Each structure stands twice: as C-alpha cells, then as structure tokens.
Amino acid sequence: MEKFPILDDHFHINRRTGVGPSVVKEFMRSGGTHIVLVSLPSWSCGVTPVTPDDYREVFDELLTVSAMVNELGCVCYPVAGVHPAEIGRLSERLGLSAAEELMCGALDVAAEYVREGKCIGLKSGRPHYPVTPDVWEASNRVLERALTLSGELGCSLQIHAESGPCEDVPDLAKSCGMDPSRVVKHFATCETPLHPSITVREPFLNQWFAEKREFTLESDYMDDLSRPGAVNGPRSVPRRMQKLLQEGAVNPEDMWRVHGSVPKRIYGVYFDI
C-alpha cells in the first residue's frame, strides 16, 4: 500500500491545559506524519509579558514541545509569533501604544528563532472580532512588522485574521517586501488571495480537491482538556484524508500536492516520508 505524507498545518499542544505531546500518537495512529506546531498565546504558557524578552519563555516552550513530538516519531515544524488577540489583554494592562510596541518587539524576538533555524516561520494577524478603530490600526501596524520580518527572513507567515478574504493583505505584504503567496490564512473559509489553510470540516473540501486547488489542511486542535476536541480533534486531518482516499475523492497526486509539494513551497522545508 502506497504511503503518503499527511500534514496538519495548524496544531497546538499545551502541556498546562491539555494532553501534551503524547497527543500526536493519536494523530500518527490515524496516518498523520507531519504537524506545523504554532506557538501559544502568552497567557496559555503562564507568562505575563512586560518586555519582548519575556516571550522567550513562550517560544522556548514551543521548541521543547516540538522536540518531544519529533522524538515520538512525528515530524514537527514550529512557527513562533504573537497571537493578535494579545493586543486586548496587553492594552488593558499597559495601554495601547505600549501593547503595540511590545508585540512588535516580541515579533523581533520570534524572528531570531527563525533566523537561527529553530522555527520555520512567523505568526501574527489582526483581531477576528470587532475592535475600535485605534486598536484595528495598531493591529495592522503589528501585522506590517510581521510581514516585514518575514520578507527579510524569506520565511512564511501564518496569520489569524477576520473571516473573509483579507483582500488588502497582499498589497500590504508587497509593500513590506513579503511574497503574498507565502502568507498563510489560518482557518480560511472563503476565497482568499492568500494561501488558504482550511479546516477538515469545510463543505467545499471535495470540490477543491477536484479542482486541483493549492491549499493545506488543518485541525486547529487546541489541546485543552476543558474543551475536548476543540476546534477539531487531533485525528481529524488524517482521518478525513483516509476517508477521501477510500472514497476515491483524492488520488496519490492529490495527496502529494496538498501534503507535500504545496507546503514545501510555502515553508521551504520537506514534507516527505
């Protein structure tokens, strides 16, 4: 039986609130081979940041967990950055201007991890919920910093953002020296000019495979025992792919495209078995 890589493009592991690294055993038992492990918000790591260097604890935890996942036999690629929702909590504690400065500084720190080859990309974005105009503008400036850093580093950028295509982001990326095709729209649920990373529950998944689209798949697994299975379970991506294979909805070429060649173009690393 032919083997294929199966990538989950947006996966969280939290040793404080969840199962921890051993959860990838479930992923692998269902056929999963690779995950892109995304750094947690600072509060999820018990960190109350005051300076950019405080985020090193968040990013070092990411690397520790990534190493543990690799030891279990699952290929893990870490992505470090600052969740856009942090601007709310930081603003309440420090004020909006200081929050923006801290988030930009934290992205500079995350860029060090990419530059040193410890992470394959950055993450950033802007709020996916209503905010005041000043918070929106500050969030876009933080996003610009992330785009600029990604352009300088030649790496990918995963973004959390509002539902919708984010049609302004490609021009924003170009103005920052970033290739828009390497900006990954996490939880993409619609047409977007960015690279779409879609969840396994999307009703258009079969159609996109049939149309030979370029996209990646994610579970957005949260690893929170108080919210079991949120957003999707750790086995959801490989189980859906196995089902599609059995149904004949995808073929070997599709598997290698979506789980091999496309993510390699986005992230610049190999997704092979």
Secondary structure, DSSP 8 states (H G I E B T S, - for coil): ------EEEEE---TTTS--GGGHHHHHHTT--EEEEE---GGGGT---SSGGGGHHHHHHHHHHHHHHHHTT-EEEEEEE--TTHHHHHHHHH-HHHHHHHHHHHHHHHHHHHHTTS-SEEEEE--SS---HHHHHHHHHHHHHHHHHHHHHT-EEEEE--SS--TTHHHHHHHTT--GGGEEEET--S--SSEEEEETT-TTHHHHHHTT---EEE--B---TTSTT-SS-TTHHHHHHHHHHHHTSS-HHHHHIIIIIHHHHHHSS----
